[in-house]
Amino acid sequence: MRLVEVTVPAGKRQAVLSVLDDEEIDYVVTEETSGREYTAVVTFPVPKVAVEPVLDDLRDAGLGENAFTIVLTPETVVSRRFEQLQEKYDDENDNGDRIAREELVARAADLAPNRWVYLVMTTVSAVVATAGLLLDSAAVVVGSMVIAPLIGPAMATSVGSVLAERDLFVRGIKLQAVGGLLAVVAAGLFALLLRTTGVVPLGPGEVLAIGEVEERLDPGVLSLAVALAAGVAGAFSLSSGVSSALVGVMIAAALVPPTAVVGIGIAWGEPATVVGSGILVLINFLSVNLSALVVLYLQGYRPENWFREDEARTATLRRIGTLVVAVAVLSLFLGGVSYTAVQTAAFEEDARTTVEGELADYPDELTLVSMDVEYGGELVRRPAGVVVTVGYPAETDPPSLRGDLAGAIHDLPADRFGVVDPSTVTVEVRYVAVERPPDAAELGTPETLTPTARRAVAA
């Protein structure tokens, strides 16, 4: 529910009150004595979805665009007529539980913070995200998302577009562009400082192997789904008048960590990481704006002045089309990464099965301790090597397995994997001496075994 307060221009009092009477809305009229062109102040409660149509009717009755209007959120309204009015608009409303365009503009403007506050918070969130990635701490990364003020500019851009609020639209675009660039610069400088001072004494390969960093090196199509869902959630939370704080964290989850990875890639001189994560950041920015714009447009938001509706509709549809094309083109990269990941997983599975099959010929001598796949490539990582660690009895010499394992892995069918050529994968075999526990025959019968020996046999 909302409590609306409007100032009535001279000569329009009866027309305004007639509209409220026709809608069966309770109201209170207060005389205006400030000596300006207004003669009264009218206060009335209405359901949230009724604010926009009622204000439109009042403007048609002569309220005027410059009339002083306040929309408040009261805790409770006790009125039988209000309950009937709420039932009426619930039955007639086709746009869901959305707020009025005036509220939408005000909320979007509030979410887009002051420029200096926005820049400082964006810088801090990028630095915290970089620290969290290098610390391999999911908790710190989540903390960087909480403080990132990224939902406001995206929502301001979408609202400004559908309602033809040019100032709001331009403000949102500028904040997003400046914020994204600033986040990359802040993350890059902070990561470079950590590297040059020796706080993070790791090479490029070791940094990219950190869990939180590695997770964001091969972005797939699911990353696109996250960004699109974040934009939808942001638009619905904004248009329904509920808190956008948690949704802002979701939007930041799609933008802040990959931006920090771009900075890390710059600091450690990894152009492939910079390009890959940079494409992901760009796709996520565009996807959030696209889905938010589509949701607000489908909810029926249009400019207040009817003669600007065609202009706003044309501009919005053109922007939606541009964003769709841009996201579709950039998504080809994500699709390629996802396809490569599937093929790589198939190769790893077959390589492990092959290695286990080769070691099965030595059931009492050799055991597979681990099998690791090393990756190479520029933009898309592909298997470059297989490292097999084999355990052998300490009292014996291990057989030479590299030739057999390399031949078996190289013989895997290349056409099955498409993007993975097994014949180009290097194979390395490492040996680890393993102490073999004594068996029962060596220790004696179970009745004569000590408790320690019994546990050894059981193992």
Buried (B, 14 or more C-beta within 10 A) or exposed (E): BBBBBBBBBEEBBEBBBEBBEEBEBBBEBEEBEEEEEBBBBBBBBBBBBBBBBBBBBBBEBBBBEEBEBEBEEEEEBEEEEBEEBBEBBEEEBEEEBBBBBBBBBBBBBEBBBEEEEBBBBBBBBBBBBBBBBBBBBBEBBBBBBBBBBBBBBBBBBBBBBBBBBEEBBEBBBBBBEBBBEBBBBBBBBBBBBBBEEEEBEBEBEEBBBBEBBBBBBBBBEEBBEBBBBBBBBBBBBBBBBEEBEEBBBBBBBBBBBBBBBBBBBBBBEBEBBBBBBBBBBBBBBBBBBBBBBBBBBEBBBBBBEEEBEEEBBEBBEEBBEEBEEBBEEBBEBBEBBBBBBBBBEBBBEBBBEBBEEBBEEBEEBBBBBEBEBBBEEEBBBBBEBBBBBBBBBEEEEBEEBEEBBBEBBBEBEBEEBEBBBBEEBBBBBEBEEBEBEEEBEEBEEEEEBEEEBEEBBEE
